[in-house]
Amino acid sequence: KQEVTQIPAALSVPEGENLVLNCSFTDSAIYNLQWFRQDPGKGLTSLLLIQSSQREQTSGRLNASLDKSSGRSTLYIAASQPGDSATYLCAARGRTGANNLFFGTGTRLTVIP
Amino acid sequence: GAVVSQHPSRVICKSGTSVKIECRSLDFQATTMFWYRQFPKQSLMLMATSNEGSKATYEQGVEKDKFLINHASLTLSTLTVTSAHPEDSSFYICSAPGPIETDGYTFGSGTRLTVV
């Protein structure tokens, strides 16, 4: 069964810093990998989706990379802002089966003004 | 992009009563929807897969009679928590795969259930 791990569990940075969130998965046979943001008491907002054939995706200050061979994905946030404070979740989608979105444990990010 | 609407956003009910949560795909059809439960400061736990026109598929350990799922149309799935108890208090979130195969999953805004 796919296992997804996120490190660190929590991270605090001063405003303006660049940061990297890590996601690792045990089964490299994934269909895609998706990064989400979750604000307290809210649902999930999709940030970036990387297909298995892609190496990275970019949206504004966010850049996500995917290395299937090593079972890793990273989310890079440039010039962090207090509004970036949230929990970030990665989810790996398997190649077969409908019930196949496996979530990481999340990284709780706090950007200090 | 694809939007999933979930209602209510929060509900408080008395022990023993039932609560229904709705999940609608607003601009696309979803033959499959997923229901998750999230405990404080934890990740999402898949409860069941809702299948349009057929029975839901429940994950191991999830009580079918406690959590009734109905997927009566291509745009609506409902989760009914029956005979609710305080331990059912939690955050429930639904999701659906996007209309295009290469889309990711879209999530509802979640429902905070408090059973008193």
Interface residues (C-beta under 8 A of the other chain):
Chain A: N32 Q34 F36 G41 K42 G43 L44 T45 S46 L49 Q51 L89 A91 R93 A98 N99 L101 F103 G104 T105 G106 R108
Chain B: G1 Q6 T32 F34 K41 Q42 S43 L44 L46 T49 T57 E59 F91 I93 S95 T102 D103 G104 Y105 T106 F107 G108 S109 G110 R112
